[in-house]
Amino acid sequence: MISLHCPLTEETYHLINKESISLMKKNIYLVNTSRGRLIDTSYLIEGLIQGTFAGVGLDVYEEEEGVFYEDRSNDIMMDEELARLTSFPNVLISSHMGFFTREATKAIAQVTLENAYALEHGKELKNSVLS
């Protein structure tokens, strides 16, 4: 089992690539919840075809901009690699929404309401993103 939990940097770009996949044992599970570009998608597909991966879970995708957070159910999928990934029965792609658990959405709502209350009552904003 390989689970990726790291930022995207020059050192981690395509961390999962032709060489690293060639060193993996067969029937491994790969999960990426970090950044899509940690994985070289073309070699991931090759590894899936060769049976390196028993299963792959992707909450992120290398070329996800403009794909996720939009209703594309009536569109033709123009990204051939993404189309290919979705054809594998052992690949799950969660559209960059894997963190939307009941607990996470409750926490997000709580913080949002606390921020709105603080703003309305002139209190310090603990989560302000403006400088």
Biotite code that builds the C-alpha atoms (Angstrom):
import biotite.structure as struc

atoms = struc.array([
    struc.Atom([0.000, 0.000, 0.000], chain_id="A", res_id=1, res_name="MET", atom_name="CA", element="C"),
    struc.Atom([1.316, 3.396, -0.983], chain_id="A", res_id=2, res_name="ILE", atom_name="CA", element="C"),
    struc.Atom([-0.549, 6.464, 0.251], chain_id="A", res_id=3, res_name="SER", atom_name="CA", element="C"),
    struc.Atom([0.754, 9.859, -0.843], chain_id="A", res_id=4, res_name="LEU", atom_name="CA", element="C"),
    struc.Atom([0.583, 12.705, 1.672], chain_id="A", res_id=5, res_name="HIS", atom_name="CA", element="C"),
    struc.Atom([3.046, 15.363, 0.556], chain_id="A", res_id=6, res_name="CYS", atom_name="CA", element="C"),
    struc.Atom([3.174, 18.754, -1.117], chain_id="A", res_id=7, res_name="PRO", atom_name="CA", element="C"),
    struc.Atom([3.982, 19.257, -4.776], chain_id="A", res_id=8, res_name="LEU", atom_name="CA", element="C"),
    struc.Atom([7.562, 20.471, -5.072], chain_id="A", res_id=9, res_name="THR", atom_name="CA", element="C"),
    struc.Atom([10.315, 20.072, -7.639], chain_id="A", res_id=10, res_name="GLU", atom_name="CA", element="C"),
    struc.Atom([11.445, 16.994, -5.707], chain_id="A", res_id=11, res_name="GLU", atom_name="CA", element="C"),
    struc.Atom([7.991, 15.370, -5.548], chain_id="A", res_id=12, res_name="THR", atom_name="CA", element="C"),
    struc.Atom([6.828, 16.182, -9.115], chain_id="A", res_id=13, res_name="TYR", atom_name="CA", element="C"),
    struc.Atom([6.076, 12.794, -10.756], chain_id="A", res_id=14, res_name="HIS", atom_name="CA", element="C"),
    struc.Atom([7.264, 10.954, -7.657], chain_id="A", res_id=15, res_name="LEU", atom_name="CA", element="C"),
    struc.Atom([5.311, 8.021, -9.043], chain_id="A", res_id=16, res_name="ILE", atom_name="CA", element="C"),
    struc.Atom([6.886, 7.539, -12.463], chain_id="A", res_id=17, res_name="ASN", atom_name="CA", element="C"),
    struc.Atom([8.244, 4.863, -14.794], chain_id="A", res_id=18, res_name="LYS", atom_name="CA", element="C"),
    struc.Atom([11.235, 4.114, -12.559], chain_id="A", res_id=19, res_name="GLU", atom_name="CA", element="C"),
    struc.Atom([9.391, 4.064, -9.228], chain_id="A", res_id=20, res_name="SER", atom_name="CA", element="C"),
    struc.Atom([6.594, 1.910, -10.675], chain_id="A", res_id=21, res_name="ILE", atom_name="CA", element="C"),
    struc.Atom([9.155, -0.562, -12.043], chain_id="A", res_id=22, res_name="SER", atom_name="CA", element="C"),
    struc.Atom([10.458, -1.042, -8.480], chain_id="A", res_id=23, res_name="LEU", atom_name="CA", element="C"),
    struc.Atom([7.006, -1.825, -7.023], chain_id="A", res_id=24, res_name="MET", atom_name="CA", element="C"),
    struc.Atom([5.767, -5.296, -6.204], chain_id="A", res_id=25, res_name="LYS", atom_name="CA", element="C"),
    struc.Atom([2.751, -6.538, -8.155], chain_id="A", res_id=26, res_name="LYS", atom_name="CA", element="C"),
    struc.Atom([-0.773, -6.015, -6.790], chain_id="A", res_id=27, res_name="ASN", atom_name="CA", element="C"),
    struc.Atom([-0.008, -2.866, -4.840], chain_id="A", res_id=28, res_name="ILE", atom_name="CA", element="C"),
    struc.Atom([-2.651, -0.314, -3.857], chain_id="A", res_id=29, res_name="TYR", atom_name="CA", element="C"),
    struc.Atom([-1.924, 3.349, -4.546], chain_id="A", res_id=30, res_name="LEU", atom_name="CA", element="C"),
    struc.Atom([-3.857, 6.238, -2.983], chain_id="A", res_id=31, res_name="VAL", atom_name="CA", element="C"),
    struc.Atom([-3.201, 9.900, -3.736], chain_id="A", res_id=32, res_name="ASN", atom_name="CA", element="C"),
    struc.Atom([-5.003, 12.567, -1.733], chain_id="A", res_id=33, res_name="THR", atom_name="CA", element="C"),
    struc.Atom([-2.263, 15.179, -2.046], chain_id="A", res_id=34, res_name="SER", atom_name="CA", element="C"),
    struc.Atom([-1.551, 16.694, -5.458], chain_id="A", res_id=35, res_name="ARG", atom_name="CA", element="C"),
    struc.Atom([-2.277, 15.242, -8.867], chain_id="A", res_id=36, res_name="GLY", atom_name="CA", element="C"),
    struc.Atom([1.128, 15.936, -10.333], chain_id="A", res_id=37, res_name="ARG", atom_name="CA", element="C"),
    struc.Atom([2.806, 13.620, -7.850], chain_id="A", res_id=38, res_name="LEU", atom_name="CA", element="C"),
    struc.Atom([1.867, 10.872, -10.309], chain_id="A", res_id=39, res_name="ILE", atom_name="CA", element="C"),
    struc.Atom([2.856, 10.627, -13.965], chain_id="A", res_id=40, res_name="ASP", atom_name="CA", element="C"),
    struc.Atom([-0.517, 9.516, -15.313], chain_id="A", res_id=41, res_name="THR", atom_name="CA", element="C"),
    struc.Atom([0.805, 7.877, -18.483], chain_id="A", res_id=42, res_name="SER", atom_name="CA", element="C"),
    struc.Atom([3.010, 5.521, -16.450], chain_id="A", res_id=43, res_name="TYR", atom_name="CA", element="C"),
    struc.Atom([0.229, 4.922, -13.942], chain_id="A", res_id=44, res_name="LEU", atom_name="CA", element="C"),
    struc.Atom([-1.939, 3.682, -16.807], chain_id="A", res_id=45, res_name="ILE", atom_name="CA", element="C"),
    struc.Atom([0.908, 1.512, -18.059], chain_id="A", res_id=46, res_name="GLU", atom_name="CA", element="C"),
    struc.Atom([1.294, 0.048, -14.554], chain_id="A", res_id=47, res_name="GLY", atom_name="CA", element="C"),
    struc.Atom([-2.438, -0.668, -14.394], chain_id="A", res_id=48, res_name="LEU", atom_name="CA", element="C"),
    struc.Atom([-2.292, -2.502, -17.727], chain_id="A", res_id=49, res_name="ILE", atom_name="CA", element="C"),
    struc.Atom([0.729, -4.518, -16.573], chain_id="A", res_id=50, res_name="GLN", atom_name="CA", element="C"),
    struc.Atom([-0.982, -5.501, -13.320], chain_id="A", res_id=51, res_name="GLY", atom_name="CA", element="C"),
    struc.Atom([1.327, -3.620, -10.990], chain_id="A", res_id=52, res_name="THR", atom_name="CA", element="C"),
    struc.Atom([-1.656, -2.061, -9.223], chain_id="A", res_id=53, res_name="PHE", atom_name="CA", element="C"),
    struc.Atom([-4.407, -4.043, -7.533], chain_id="A", res_id=54, res_name="ALA", atom_name="CA", element="C"),
    struc.Atom([-6.242, -0.786, -7.021], chain_id="A", res_id=55, res_name="GLY", atom_name="CA", element="C"),
    struc.Atom([-5.795, 2.964, -7.324], chain_id="A", res_id=56, res_name="VAL", atom_name="CA", element="C"),
    struc.Atom([-7.658, 5.670, -5.421], chain_id="A", res_id=57, res_name="GLY", atom_name="CA", element="C"),
    struc.Atom([-7.260, 9.220, -6.692], chain_id="A", res_id=58, res_name="LEU", atom_name="CA", element="C"),
    struc.Atom([-8.797, 12.201, -4.965], chain_id="A", res_id=59, res_name="ASP", atom_name="CA", element="C"),
    struc.Atom([-6.656, 14.364, -7.235], chain_id="A", res_id=60, res_name="VAL", atom_name="CA", element="C"),
    struc.Atom([-5.655, 14.126, -10.876], chain_id="A", res_id=61, res_name="TYR", atom_name="CA", element="C"),
    struc.Atom([-2.657, 15.477, -12.753], chain_id="A", res_id=62, res_name="GLU", atom_name="CA", element="C"),
    struc.Atom([-4.693, 17.575, -15.210], chain_id="A", res_id=63, res_name="GLU", atom_name="CA", element="C"),
    struc.Atom([-7.750, 18.265, -13.034], chain_id="A", res_id=64, res_name="GLU", atom_name="CA", element="C"),
    struc.Atom([-8.129, 21.994, -13.744], chain_id="A", res_id=65, res_name="GLU", atom_name="CA", element="C"),
    struc.Atom([-11.443, 22.589, -15.479], chain_id="A", res_id=66, res_name="GLY", atom_name="CA", element="C"),
    struc.Atom([-12.533, 18.997, -14.922], chain_id="A", res_id=67, res_name="VAL", atom_name="CA", element="C"),
    struc.Atom([-13.618, 18.847, -11.297], chain_id="A", res_id=68, res_name="PHE", atom_name="CA", element="C"),
    struc.Atom([-16.165, 21.037, -9.498], chain_id="A", res_id=69, res_name="TYR", atom_name="CA", element="C"),
    struc.Atom([-18.153, 21.327, -12.715], chain_id="A", res_id=70, res_name="GLU", atom_name="CA", element="C"),
    struc.Atom([-21.065, 19.241, -13.954], chain_id="A", res_id=71, res_name="ASP", atom_name="CA", element="C"),
    struc.Atom([-19.540, 17.620, -17.023], chain_id="A", res_id=72, res_name="ARG", atom_name="CA", element="C"),
    struc.Atom([-22.083, 14.791, -17.293], chain_id="A", res_id=73, res_name="SER", atom_name="CA", element="C"),
    struc.Atom([-23.295, 16.007, -20.693], chain_id="A", res_id=74, res_name="ASN", atom_name="CA", element="C"),
    struc.Atom([-19.830, 16.758, -22.085], chain_id="A", res_id=75, res_name="ASP", atom_name="CA", element="C"),
    struc.Atom([-17.546, 14.545, -24.118], chain_id="A", res_id=76, res_name="ILE", atom_name="CA", element="C"),
    struc.Atom([-14.474, 13.723, -22.043], chain_id="A", res_id=77, res_name="MET", atom_name="CA", element="C"),
    struc.Atom([-11.631, 15.306, -23.978], chain_id="A", res_id=78, res_name="MET", atom_name="CA", element="C"),
    struc.Atom([-8.869, 14.170, -21.610], chain_id="A", res_id=79, res_name="ASP", atom_name="CA", element="C"),
    struc.Atom([-7.866, 10.771, -23.014], chain_id="A", res_id=80, res_name="GLU", atom_name="CA", element="C"),
    struc.Atom([-5.835, 9.766, -19.963], chain_id="A", res_id=81, res_name="GLU", atom_name="CA", element="C"),
    struc.Atom([-8.681, 10.556, -17.583], chain_id="A", res_id=82, res_name="LEU", atom_name="CA", element="C"),
    struc.Atom([-11.086, 8.669, -19.845], chain_id="A", res_id=83, res_name="ALA", atom_name="CA", element="C"),
    struc.Atom([-8.717, 5.709, -19.801], chain_id="A", res_id=84, res_name="ARG", atom_name="CA", element="C"),
    struc.Atom([-8.363, 5.820, -16.007], chain_id="A", res_id=85, res_name="LEU", atom_name="CA", element="C"),
    struc.Atom([-12.136, 5.768, -15.564], chain_id="A", res_id=86, res_name="THR", atom_name="CA", element="C"),
    struc.Atom([-12.313, 2.606, -17.699], chain_id="A", res_id=87, res_name="SER", atom_name="CA", element="C"),
    struc.Atom([-10.409, 0.517, -15.147], chain_id="A", res_id=88, res_name="PHE", atom_name="CA", element="C"),
    struc.Atom([-12.660, -1.301, -12.656], chain_id="A", res_id=89, res_name="PRO", atom_name="CA", element="C"),
    struc.Atom([-9.945, -1.058, -9.977], chain_id="A", res_id=90, res_name="ASN", atom_name="CA", element="C"),
    struc.Atom([-9.580, 2.755, -10.157], chain_id="A", res_id=91, res_name="VAL", atom_name="CA", element="C"),
    struc.Atom([-11.656, 5.129, -8.046], chain_id="A", res_id=92, res_name="LEU", atom_name="CA", element="C"),
    struc.Atom([-11.516, 8.856, -8.749], chain_id="A", res_id=93, res_name="ILE", atom_name="CA", element="C"),
    struc.Atom([-13.279, 11.033, -6.189], chain_id="A", res_id=94, res_name="SER", atom_name="CA", element="C"),
    struc.Atom([-13.030, 14.396, -7.964], chain_id="A", res_id=95, res_name="SER", atom_name="CA", element="C"),
    struc.Atom([-10.972, 16.188, -5.329], chain_id="A", res_id=96, res_name="HIS", atom_name="CA", element="C"),
    struc.Atom([-13.746, 15.717, -2.789], chain_id="A", res_id=97, res_name="MET", atom_name="CA", element="C"),
    struc.Atom([-12.436, 12.917, -0.597], chain_id="A", res_id=98, res_name="GLY", atom_name="CA", element="C"),
    struc.Atom([-12.390, 15.237, 2.404], chain_id="A", res_id=99, res_name="PHE", atom_name="CA", element="C"),
    struc.Atom([-16.178, 15.792, 2.269], chain_id="A", res_id=100, res_name="PHE", atom_name="CA", element="C"),
    struc.Atom([-16.970, 13.481, 5.156], chain_id="A", res_id=101, res_name="THR", atom_name="CA", element="C"),
    struc.Atom([-19.827, 14.279, 7.520], chain_id="A", res_id=102, res_name="ARG", atom_name="CA", element="C"),
    struc.Atom([-17.317, 15.339, 10.171], chain_id="A", res_id=103, res_name="GLU", atom_name="CA", element="C"),
    struc.Atom([-15.355, 17.554, 7.769], chain_id="A", res_id=104, res_name="ALA", atom_name="CA", element="C"),
    struc.Atom([-18.398, 19.353, 6.403], chain_id="A", res_id=105, res_name="THR", atom_name="CA", element="C"),
    struc.Atom([-19.696, 19.899, 9.947], chain_id="A", res_id=106, res_name="LYS", atom_name="CA", element="C"),
    struc.Atom([-16.338, 21.417, 10.941], chain_id="A", res_id=107, res_name="ALA", atom_name="CA", element="C"),
    struc.Atom([-16.298, 23.624, 7.822], chain_id="A", res_id=108, res_name="ILE", atom_name="CA", element="C"),
    struc.Atom([-19.818, 24.867, 8.568], chain_id="A", res_id=109, res_name="ALA", atom_name="CA", element="C"),
    struc.Atom([-18.929, 25.552, 12.213], chain_id="A", res_id=110, res_name="GLN", atom_name="CA", element="C"),
    struc.Atom([-15.845, 27.599, 11.326], chain_id="A", res_id=111, res_name="VAL", atom_name="CA", element="C"),
    struc.Atom([-17.775, 29.473, 8.626], chain_id="A", res_id=112, res_name="THR", atom_name="CA", element="C"),
    struc.Atom([-20.561, 30.395, 11.045], chain_id="A", res_id=113, res_name="LEU", atom_name="CA", element="C"),
    struc.Atom([-18.060, 31.471, 13.712], chain_id="A", res_id=114, res_name="GLU", atom_name="CA", element="C"),
    struc.Atom([-16.313, 33.688, 11.155], chain_id="A", res_id=115, res_name="ASN", atom_name="CA", element="C"),
    struc.Atom([-19.612, 35.242, 10.032], chain_id="A", res_id=116, res_name="ALA", atom_name="CA", element="C"),
    struc.Atom([-20.569, 35.919, 13.648], chain_id="A", res_id=117, res_name="TYR", atom_name="CA", element="C"),
    struc.Atom([-17.179, 37.509, 14.384], chain_id="A", res_id=118, res_name="ALA", atom_name="CA", element="C"),
    struc.Atom([-17.396, 39.707, 11.288], chain_id="A", res_id=119, res_name="LEU", atom_name="CA", element="C"),
    struc.Atom([-20.971, 40.789, 12.098], chain_id="A", res_id=120, res_name="GLU", atom_name="CA", element="C"),
    struc.Atom([-20.046, 41.708, 15.686], chain_id="A", res_id=121, res_name="HIS", atom_name="CA", element="C"),
    struc.Atom([-16.714, 43.428, 14.943], chain_id="A", res_id=122, res_name="GLY", atom_name="CA", element="C"),
    struc.Atom([-14.665, 40.691, 16.599], chain_id="A", res_id=123, res_name="LYS", atom_name="CA", element="C"),
    struc.Atom([-11.224, 39.483, 15.527], chain_id="A", res_id=124, res_name="GLU", atom_name="CA", element="C"),
    struc.Atom([-11.309, 37.206, 12.479], chain_id="A", res_id=125, res_name="LEU", atom_name="CA", element="C"),
    struc.Atom([-9.177, 34.204, 13.388], chain_id="A", res_id=126, res_name="LYS", atom_name="CA", element="C"),
    struc.Atom([-9.289, 32.740, 9.878], chain_id="A", res_id=127, res_name="ASN", atom_name="CA", element="C"),
    struc.Atom([-8.921, 35.849, 7.737], chain_id="A", res_id=128, res_name="SER", atom_name="CA", element="C"),
    struc.Atom([-7.131, 35.212, 4.438], chain_id="A", res_id=129, res_name="VAL", atom_name="CA", element="C"),
    struc.Atom([-6.792, 38.902, 3.574], chain_id="A", res_id=130, res_name="LEU", atom_name="CA", element="C"),
    struc.Atom([-3.637, 40.729, 4.547], chain_id="A", res_id=131, res_name="SER", atom_name="CA", element="C"),
])
